[in-house]
Amino acid sequence: MSLPLSKLAEASFLIDQPLIAGIRRYLSNPYSENNPTGVINLGTAENQLMQPELLPKLNELSAALVSPEMLSYGLFHGSNDLFAAFLNRHLNPVVPIDPAEEVTIQSGCTSTVNNIIQALTNPGDGVLIPTPYYGGFDFDTRMYAQAKIVEVPTSRESDFTVTVADLDAAMIRASEQGVAVKVFLLANPQNPQGTIIGKEHLLELLQWCADKQIHAIVDEIYALSIFGDKEFVSVLSIPELPDPTNTHVLWGISKDLALNGFRMGVCITRHKSLQVAMRNFCLMTNISSVSDRLMTRLLSDTEWMDWFVAENKKRLRAQYERTTVLLDSLGIKYLASDSTFFIYMDLHHMLDPTIADKTEAESKLWKDMMDRGVVLSPGFAFHNPEPGWFRLVFTLEWKKLELGIQRAFGNSA
C-alpha cells in the first residue's frame, strides 16, 4: 500500500491544467510532414517566426561554450549585467535598471511568479487577478505559496480589460470572505486578449494599488512583441509611477526572444527586502551555467539583438494581418490584437445548443477540435466569465497554421 503524500502534494492535484492537457495531446501525436494526420498545436504561445535566423545564431554562439569555471557553482541569481543593459535599451526606464541591486534571474517566468508570490504573501492571502488571465498563474500562485486567487471579472464591453470599479468590487468580495489581499497581478500586454493597456489606464490601476497599500506585479513578458499602432509603455518608463518601491516588473526570454525552452525569467524590483528574498529563493530555481553563458553571448551582440527585436515586430504584424484576413473570410469574430502571439476568438456560434451548461459546451468544442487534429486554448483555461472564447496562436509556419485553421473551422479556409 502506498503511504500518503503531503497536504501540499494533494492540493496540487486539485489545480486544473487545461493548457498542459492541450500540450500533452499534441505531444502524443505531433503533426509533421512525415505525420500529416498528427495534431497541430495552435494553443501554446511559442513564436516560430524568427527561427530561421535564431537557430544558426545560437549554434554559432554555442561553439566552445563550456569553460572550466562553468563546472563550478556560479551566481545563483544569474549574470544580470547584460539583461539589465538589454532591458534598459528597449524598455526605456526612467531610472536605469541596476543589475546589482534590482535584478534576479530564475529558471523561467513560472519560477519567477512563484518566487515573488511566496515572498509577498502568506498562505491564504489574496492575489487579485483580472479575468480572463493566463492559466499558468493558477499553479504559479497556489502551488507553493498557497495564496488565494481573487478573480476580478471583466467583460467583452471593456475588451476584457479591468477597471478600478472592477477592483473595488473584488476587494469588497474578498473582505466579506475574510481574505486579506496583498498583491495585484496584471499582465501587460494582456494574455489571452493580445492587447496593450495604455499608460493612463495603467496609472489609474497602479494608483489604486498605492492607495490600497498592496503590491503591484506587472508581467511584461510580451513587452517587445508589439505589432499594432498602440504604444506599449513599461511601468519602468513612467516618471509619475505612484509607488515605485512596491511596483515590480517581470519579464522573460521565452516570448520576446522566442526561447521558450531556455527557461529564464527576470524579476526587477526596487524593494530592497524583496530583492534579498528573491535571491534567496533563487537557490531553488537557479539557471544552469550553460544557459547563462549562451544568453550572455547572445545579448552581447547588441546590433544583432536590436535587429532581431525590430524584425520580429515586422513579422508578427504581417502574420497577424494574414491570419485575420483568413478568419474574416470564414466569418470568425475576434478581439483585435496589437501585441503578443495570439488572437482571442468569439466562437459562441460553434457551441452545441443542446448543452445548457455553456462551460460544458465550450469544453466539448475544445475536445471536438482536438479530435479533428487541432489544439486551441479554451476560455475556461483563462477563467473567462463568458464561455465561448478561444485563443489561437498565429506565430508558426503559415502552411501549418492554415491547415490548423481549416481543421478547426472548415475546408473553406
Salt bridges, closest charged atoms under 4 A:
GLU53 OE1 - ARG315 NH1 2.82
GLU69 OE2 - ARG293 NH2 2.92
GLU102 OE2 - ARG270 NE 3.07
ASP125 OD2 - LYS182 NZ 2.97
ASP138 OD2 - HIS383 NE2 2.66
GLU151 OE2 - HIS383 ND1 2.86
ASP159 OD1 - ARG156 NH1 2.60
ASP229 OD1 - ARG317 NH1 3.24
GLU240 OE2 - LYS199 NZ 3.29
ASP301 OD2 - LYS57 NZ 2.64
ASP306 OD1 - ARG89 NE 3.05
ASP306 OD1 - HIS90 NE2 3.02
GLU311 OE2 - ARG315 NE 2.90
GLU321 OE2 - ARG317 NE 3.32
ASP346 OD1 - HIS348 ND1 2.14
ASP368 OD2 - LYS364 NZ 2.95
ASP371 OD1 - ARG25 NH2 2.79
